[in-house]
Each structure stands twice: as C-alpha cells, then as structure tokens.
Amino acid sequence: MKGRDYCVVPTVDPPGSASASPLSPSSPAAEPKKKMPQRKWEVHPGRNKFHCNGRIMMARQTGIFYFTVALIVVTCGLFFGFDCPYLAVNLTPAIPVIGIVLFVFTMSTLLRTSFSDPGVIPRATPDEAADIERQIEVPNGQPSPSYRPPPRQKEVVVNGQTIKLKYCFTCKIFRPPRASHCSICDNCVERFDHHCPWVGNCVGKRNYRYFYMFILSLALLCVFLFACVITHIIMRSQKANFLKAMQQSPASVLEAVVCFFSVWSILGLAGFHTYLTTSNQTTNEDIKGSWSSKRGRDNYNPYSQGGIVKNCFAVLCGPTTPSLLDRRGLVEPDPTPQQYTMQMNGTGVRLGNYGAIPTQTTTVQPPAQPQQGEEGDQTESRIWFTEDMKEKA
C-alpha cells in the first residue's frame, strides 16, 4: 500500500519462556535482592551475646556461668535422689518441700540476673559525639605547646555532695552518677556494682536486687543441704559404724565436701552485699572508698536514705527502670543526602540506633477550611469546569 510507512516492532518473550534472556530486566536474577531488616541487638557495639531474638542478654564469657548452673543442679539432684527419701521417711516429710522451694527460688533469681539487661547506657550517636567534641575542642584552631585542654569532667551536686561525671572515650558520653564502664562487656552500666563471671553478666541498676536475692538464697540452700547431709550420715551411723554409713551413701559424702568448701565464701559474699544494701553502696564505690571519711570530713554518701530499713527498701523494693536499649527494634537505614538535609533543617525526627534521640520536628498544619463566602466561588468554579469539559467532549 502506498503512502504508509511500516516499522518492525520487536517482540519480547515472556519471563517464563525458554528464549527469555537470563539477564533481561524481567528475569528474577536481575531483580535486586531485598535486604532483611536488622535488629538492633545484631549490631550492638558491646561484647555481649543475645538469644531468643534479643530477649536474653549475657556477656560473651559464659563458661563459668554454665559451671555454676551445673554445680547447683548436680548437687541438688544428688540430694533429692539419695538424701531426701531417707530423711522424709525417718525424720520429716517437710525436708523435700523446703529443698524444692529453695532450689527453684535460687535458680529463678540466677537466671533472672544472668539473662537481663543490667542497665547498659546507649552509646552516643555520631552527631552527639561530634557535639561533645566541639565543646571540648582546642580553641582558636591549632593547639599551642603550653595549652592544656580542659578536663573531660563535669560536676553535679547530689544532696549537697559534689559528684564528678567522667567522660567515657569508648561510649562518647559523660557517664551519669554511679555509672562505670565495664571492660569485659565494653558497656557503660548504670549504678555499676561489678562484673560477676559466676552469673555471666554485669551487675548493675536493673538486676542488682535479683543478684542479691540469688546470693542470699544460695547461702540458705547451701547451709540447708550441708545440715541435711550431715544429719543423714549421723542417722545412718547410729545403726552401723561411721565408715559403713559413708559407704552406704557415697553421694552424701560428695555433697558434704562441695557444701563445706562453698558455704564459707557464699556466706561471706552474702554478708558483704547485705552491708552494701543496708548502706546503699555499690561494690565499686566501696572498693574505691568513694564515701570514706578518709577523704575528708565533709565526704558522705549522698544516696543513703538515712536508715538501714529505708536503704533496703530503696535498693530492693524500688521500681525497676525500663531498659534504655531497644534491643528488638529495627535498625534504621542510613539517610540519603536529601533526607539528611531535611533532618538537619528540622523537618523530621532522627533516631539513633540505640535509644531515641529526638531532634526538631515540624507539625503539619491541616488545610484551612473555606469561609462561608468562599464556598459559593468554589462551587461556581466546579460548575464552570464541568460545563467546559462537556463542550470539549
């Protein structure tokens, strides 16, 4: 036919056909893989281990913790298997009940101490760290040989006592009062007491009460087991000689040896932490002598409530503060240059990877409602637009 131009239109094979190119845009291989969102516990900068999708938080070195669990479970298992049946029949059936209650309470407080967040303080975001560095940077550019930078400390007053806030070079923050950086877990911990390898975690503000109850219940359990085992051996020796009684129940001998060498250190530890609880101190403060009168007459503990009972209530019965780590939250992707510019201009909220760092936000105002006089003009314009469209059609 004349007067017409023809062109060849290429055909595109469907993605499922055999002739489809493996690198075609519609093929699955060419599609970019979507990255699964990461949880914040997966990128936690400290030296910790997480289990159950971030619900359980422990130190990386947990070998001694498993030894502690095995020692308690095995010793109590031997007691329930060899001593309890004999004592329940020949002495009183209350012994197995008391033993089970102490064992369950001890294990529950141990696991609660080991699996919880001790009070880790989130590290500073890059913006916060840069802001702090600008506050303490050298004035007028290059430092002179005689220039001494200002000390990286701040002072606050707590109940009339001046407390120094030290700067943490790892976390890039000024640590709050009573906080310290754990060199094993590499975290700053609120009301840091100590790092306990026997529980496989730091002991701080959020789990100290459970640690103290674990130590106290373990001391009672150890004394109870030792007394019951000795009673069992003595009752058997009354019917025969002492050596034959030990041969009849070798498990009791093993339990007695373990409890004898453990009870002294556990009782001493329980007594020491009872002293710390009644005076509202931490192990870290007691070792350093932070509130010792040797530092001066005016040096005193500003956190003491003024009495033994009040201090015990403040340490053991106060409300548990929520964790500062949003461990199971999603990690936010790095903003694009346009998003970063919008955030710096105060048109969004920037959240750090750990802890919410609120910035300036803007409130979107709802559109203004038309006045009564404007409603008629808008109605006339809509009618004119509809009639104009009909004429064009």
Disulfide bonds with the S-S distance in Angstrom:
none
